[in-house]
Amino acid sequence: MNQEKRLQSPRWRVLKFGGSSVARADNWPRIAEQIRSAKASDLHVAVVVSALRGVTDLLLSHIEGGATRSDELIDEMRRRHGQLLEESSLPSGTLDQELDEFADFLADGGSRESAEWQARLLAFGELLSSRFAVACLQHHGLDAAWLDSRRALVCSDDDPRNPRARFLSARCQPRPDPALAADLAVTGRVMVMPGFVAARPTGETVLLGRGGSDTSATALAAVLEAPRVDIFSDVPGLFSADPRRVPAARLLRQIGFREAQELAAMGARALHPAALAPAQANGIEIHMRQTDRPDIEGTRITPAAREHGAQVKAIVQRKPITLISLEDIGMWQQVGFLADVFEVFRELGLSVDQVSTSESNVTLTLDPGANVTDQATLERLARELGKRCRVEIMADCATVSLVGLGIRTILHRLGPALEVFEQRRIFQVSQAANDLNLTFVVESRHADRLVQQLHQQVIPGGVGGDSVFGPTWEQLFRDEAVVERITPWWQTQRDGLLALMEGRDSAYVYHLGTVRAACERLRSLKSVDRVLYSMKANPHPAILAAAVDCGLGIECVSLAEARHALEHVPALEASQMLFTPNFAARDEYRQAASMGLPTTVDNLHVLEHWGADLAGGAIFLRLDPGSGLGHHKLVRTAGSHSKFGIPLSELDRAMALCRAHDIRIRGLHAHTGSGIMHPDNWHRSLETLGEAARRIDEVEIINLGGGLGVPDRPDELPLDMTAMDGGLAELRRQLPRSVRIWIEPGRYVVSQAGVLLARVTQTKGKGDVRYVGVATGMNSLIRPALYGAWHEIVNLSRLDEPGDRVYNVVGPICESGDILGLDRLLPPSHEGDILLIANTGAYGAAMASRYNLREPAEEIVLD
């Protein structure tokens, strides 16, 4: 669009409000405020609205099955719109004329099978909501008028698709109409237009497809030569996954048209894919906002967006997808075979989505969003294709797509994440020629879980943001009232900690009150019957005693751990423990049996070769659910690249071996990783183990493992224990009442209870890089070097001073990797200061060594 011409035209802004926004009376003052804000910038404003939430579905149900009689449908439409009028303090008769027209239309009859009749019926949702919008805006003091979208948006009559698609999913190619823009601008009124609805050149009503109100908005912007469209809905923009299913999904702050188009086309429901074409063709920016949270920045889709190199931006899914497999050895090198096949699709007006070929097979998909199909169409398709080859049609499939720039160049980095597909049937894999997506066609029932698992492993976490990724959905919307913000214990005990360091260079300090508080939170989970403390996190006798005193059992991974716990905690009995070895020697299993230790088996080798040692007893089977989660690849404890667990595919073999040796499978166990901050991890584990338990009559216990994460950074949210508890409780209802649920956290119990104190030995500057060295390093705390773990670091000696210098905090070990923290903002630090490294109660002293023959930090307990 010529900029000079645009400056000469009336300056328009198009605002679009979705069905959830217009259906709430309390949103309309906000909507009016957004319009006033635009008008204050000397802009003419056009508003596009969707039907009230649920109305289109109601009308569709009448078309598809006649679930409601015509008189019942009329009454329900009157009730819904009447209720909104009442809540908005508008006269009850405001929409009488439009509702009477709706009733007359149904009374006149018509064929439900006619696409033209269906389009006219479905259009009433937006026609009614737009008339309501005019009245409501006038009530809020705005001069508003109605604009018939069938006047502004006229679709092409040159559409080769079938009649259903031409009426119910019409294609609109808008062109600037300066005359219309000027005519509307002269009035000075806010123009309100129904979304979703357009017209053919001959005047018949057509629709722009489900979600087509977004397209109406960008098309109207093209007609009015508006440089920007604001789309308001119940979400603030595009996210890295569906935030309703993946709370860790991150807001995408700014992306270009190519990626936005790919996201929308591959399943991101916040934006209709057809809306991008008019915007891109006319250089129109799209700003996505949330109606009731205008303070959130939202997503900008703009041609000015910088491309940030190869990166996965989102994991999306589409379902249901129809998959069609064509197979015949005779198609090999047969000239014209594909042309004949695609001619069938053309004749039926069907648009093919994805295609993959081999010498004797062609597999392709149809997206119902782009194809208005019915069973009769699919049956005709099968008959026509069946004349050429063998045909299989699977209607209940889904696509799972990784979307972003340069996917092909980072396939090697994505390899470990793709383990999530190990236990799933994949019908098709495709990599887009534009290098913007990698897509898998799978069974529809697995799509949600695959998206959750891929997102955890592929999308960067973090609490800050950059120009691409903003905050997570959970950070934006989790109710602050239910988030317990706890001041770290060490802040209130600073003076005592400094006094402890008199005469010491380094020390771990454990606060037992914090251990007990964590234990009580775990014990309060109503859906969990028993909690075990995974003692490998920290086997200090005082911590073991505190955990047992709070009612926790003990989970151990070696006989040495078991004996240590029994020795130092007199109240603990072997029967209250769980022994979970991995690749241990045969004698350990024998000794565990003689000690009465409940034992977990995670390898068929134990049953195949040593089953006689366990005969007549009971065991837990540790299963591998197929993929692991966690903050680093080395803490993910499931998937083919993890040494833990029996694959689900070998469960039948394990059951047979147990029967052969008279071994009872008392429990099932899974542990997917460490530092997991999303409750759905344990929900998925319970689903998986629950399915397995239904095949084994004697199962009494399902052990969901540990891995409960703790926030490492001050502005991170804690694990939502309420959501975890509620989800587990819901899933428990599907299990026999006799089955009990166990968990076995370690880090959750002790991480925040421990700090590592270390005295500053030296400081150094090398160019722009400053170093502060402390008296101990990776010999005491190896997690940063081993896992890239992040720990908060403060200068305890100068806690009240502002941090205005960036340091790399390093230890004295002769290794380049002896780094405790990179780029930390600290006050000027000097020899003799005490630095505190937080959240080191777990896997700190327990993993310490005497490397370089330097003694690790001693351990001190505060009670």
HELIX and SHEET records of a PDB file:
HELIX    1   1 GLN A    3  GLN A    8  1                                   6    
HELIX    2   2 GLY A   19  VAL A   22  1                                   4    
HELIX    3   3 ALA A   25  ASN A   27  5                                   3    
HELIX    4   4 TRP A   28  ALA A   40  1                                  13    
HELIX    5   5 VAL A   55  GLY A   65  1                                  11    
HELIX    6   6 SER A   70  GLU A   87  1                                  18    
HELIX    7   7 ASP A   96  ALA A  107  1                                  12    
HELIX    8   8 ALA A  115  HIS A  139  1                                  25    
HELIX    9   9 SER A  149  ALA A  152  1                                   4    
HELIX   10  10 PRO A  163  LEU A  168  1                                   6    
HELIX   11  11 PRO A  178  THR A  187  1                                  10    
HELIX   12  12 SER A  213  LEU A  224  1                                  12    
HELIX   13  13 PHE A  257  MET A  266  1                                  10    
HELIX   14  14 PRO A  273  ALA A  275  5                                   3    
HELIX   15  15 LEU A  276  ASN A  282  1                                   7    
HELIX   16  16 ILE A  329  MET A  331  5                                   3    
HELIX   17  17 PHE A  337  GLU A  347  1                                  11    
HELIX   18  18 GLN A  375  GLY A  386  1                                  12    
HELIX   19  19 ILE A  407  ILE A  410  5                                   4    
HELIX   20  20 LEU A  411  LEU A  414  1                                   4    
HELIX   21  21 GLY A  415  PHE A  421  5                                   7    
HELIX   22  22 SER A  444  HIS A  446  5                                   3    
HELIX   23  23 ALA A  447  VAL A  458  1                                  12    
HELIX   24  24 TRP A  473  PHE A  477  1                                   5    
HELIX   25  25 GLU A  480  VAL A  482  5                                   3    
HELIX   26  26 TRP A  489  THR A  492  1                                   4    
HELIX   27  27 ARG A  494  LEU A  500  1                                   7    
HELIX   28  28 LEU A  512  ARG A  523  1                                  12    
HELIX   29  29 MET A  535  ALA A  537  5                                   3    
HELIX   30  30 PRO A  541  ASP A  549  1                                   9    
HELIX   31  31 LEU A  559  HIS A  568  1                                  10    
HELIX   32  32 ALA A  574  GLN A  576  5                                   3    
HELIX   33  33 ARG A  586  MET A  595  1                                  10    
HELIX   34  34 LEU A  604  TRP A  610  1                                   7    
HELIX   35  35 GLY A  611  LEU A  614  5                                   4    
HELIX   36  36 LYS A  633  VAL A  635  5                                   3    
HELIX   37  37 LEU A  648  GLU A  650  5                                   3    
HELIX   38  38 LEU A  651  ALA A  660  1                                  10    
HELIX   39  39 ASP A  680  ALA A  693  1                                  14    
HELIX   40  40 MET A  721  ARG A  732  1                                  12    
HELIX   41  41 ARG A  747  VAL A  750  1                                   4    
HELIX   42  42 SER A  751  ALA A  753  5                                   3    
HELIX   43  43 ARG A  783  TYR A  787  1                                   5    
HELIX   44  44 LEU A  796  ARG A  798  5                                   3    
HELIX   45  45 ALA A  845  MET A  847  5                                   3    
HELIX   46  46 TYR A  851  LEU A  853  5                                   3    
SHEET    1   A 8 ALA A 144  TRP A 146  0                                        
SHEET    2   A 8 VAL A 190  PRO A 194  1                                        
SHEET    3   A 8 HIS A  44  VAL A  49  1                                        
SHEET    4   A 8 TRP A  12  PHE A  17  1                                        
SHEET    5   A 8 ARG A 228  SER A 233  1                                        
SHEET    6   A 8 GLU A 285  GLN A 290  1                                        
SHEET    7   A 8 THR A 299  ILE A 301 -1                                        
SHEET    8   A 8 GLN A 254  ILE A 255  1                                        
SHEET    1   B 2 VAL A 197  ALA A 199  0                                        
SHEET    2   B 2 THR A 205  LEU A 207 -1                                        
SHEET    1   C 2 ARG A 250  LEU A 252  0                                        
SHEET    2   C 2 PHE A 469  THR A 472 -1                                        
SHEET    1   D 6 VAL A 352  THR A 357  0                                        
SHEET    2   D 6 ASN A 361  LEU A 366 -1                                        
SHEET    3   D 6 GLN A 311  GLU A 327 -1                                        
SHEET    4   D 6 ARG A 390  LEU A 405 -1                                        
SHEET    5   D 6 ASN A 437  GLU A 443 -1                                        
SHEET    6   D 6 ILE A 426  GLN A 431 -1                                        
SHEET    1   E 5 ILE A 793  ASN A 795  0                                        
SHEET    2   E 5 ILE A 834  ILE A 837 -1                                        
SHEET    3   E 5 GLY A 754  LYS A 766 -1                                        
SHEET    4   E 5 SER A 506  HIS A 511 -1                                        
SHEET    5   E 5 GLU A 858  LEU A 862  1                                        
SHEET    1   F 8 MET A 577  PHE A 579  0                                        
SHEET    2   F 8 GLY A 553  CYS A 556  1                                        
SHEET    3   F 8 ARG A 530  SER A 534  1                                        
SHEET    4   F 8 ARG A 740  ILE A 743  1                                        
SHEET    5   F 8 ILE A 701  ASN A 703  1                                        
SHEET    6   F 8 ARG A 664  HIS A 669  1                                        
SHEET    7   F 8 ALA A 618  ASP A 624  1                                        
SHEET    8   F 8 THR A 600  VAL A 601  1                                        
SHEET    1   G 8 MET A 577  PHE A 579  0                                        
SHEET    2   G 8 GLY A 553  CYS A 556  1                                        
SHEET    3   G 8 ARG A 530  SER A 534  1                                        
SHEET    4   G 8 ARG A 740  ILE A 743  1                                        
SHEET    5   G 8 ILE A 701  ASN A 703  1                                        
SHEET    6   G 8 ARG A 664  HIS A 669  1                                        
SHEET    7   G 8 ALA A 618  ASP A 624  1                                        
SHEET    8   G 8 ILE A 646  PRO A 647  1                                        
SHEET    1   H 6 ILE A 793  ASN A 795  0                                        
SHEET    2   H 6 ILE A 834  ILE A 837 -1                                        
SHEET    3   H 6 GLY A 754  LYS A 766 -1                                        
SHEET    4   H 6 VAL A 769  VAL A 774 -1                                        
SHEET    5   H 6 ARG A 805  VAL A 810  1                                        
SHEET    6   H 6 ILE A 819  LEU A 826 -1                                        
END                                                                             
